[in-house]
Every structure is written in structure tokens, then in C-alpha cells.
Amino acid sequence: MKNTGLFLGGLILGAAAGAALALLYAPQTGEDTRRQIKIKIDELEDELDKMREKLKEKGTEMKEDARKRVQDLENRIEKLMEEYRKAPEKAK
């Protein structure tokens, strides 16, 4: 998951850098260039918001999964403890 996040971050950063270079070398007025830069920044902010939301959801899922696994482990340990306590009684 860490590699995926790094890849997506690099992809977005590369896209932003490419867009910025394209705008800087485009034959247009400064006003048009600033407007296009603003549009690209807004698009990137929206994309980052979406990624942030997905990460929150994934984190919540992982937290819930970990909680369930811990609960399952606790239940299994409790059953083993009960069997261990009963073992001396069966031996008699």
C-alpha cells in the first residue's frame, strides 16, 4: 500500500510539473497562462481531496479488520484457556 501511495503521489507531481512546463512555454498571454494554472491547481486539489478520502476509508477498513482479528484471537485464546483448565479434571 505504501508503494501505491508513493506511485500515485509521483504520478500527480509529474503531471503537475508537465502541465506547468507546458503552460510556461505556450505562446499565450500571461493572463491566460495564470488562468490555466489556476484551473490545473484546482483540478489537482480536487484529486488530492479524493485521494485523501480514499485513504481515510482504507484506514477505517484496516482498523476494523484489525479489531475483528484481535477479537477473534482473544476468543481463541479464551477457548484454549478453558480447555487447559478442564484438562486436569479429565485426567482424574
Stockholm file with secondary structure:
# STOCKHOLM 1.0

chainA/1-92         MKNTGLFLGGLILGAAAGAALALLYAPQTGEDTRRQIKIKIDELEDELDKMREKLKEKGTEMKEDARKRVQDLENRIEKLMEEYRKAPEKAK
#=GR chainA/1-92 SS CHHHHHHHHHHHHHHHHHHHHHHHHSSSCHHHHHHHHHHHHHHHHHHHHHHHHHHHHHHHHHHHHHHHHHHHHHHHHHHHHHHHHHHHHHHC
#=GC SS_cons        CHHHHHHHHHHHHHHHHHHHHHHHHSSSCHHHHHHHHHHHHHHHHHHHHHHHHHHHHHHHHHHHHHHHHHHHHHHHHHHHHHHHHHHHHHHC
//
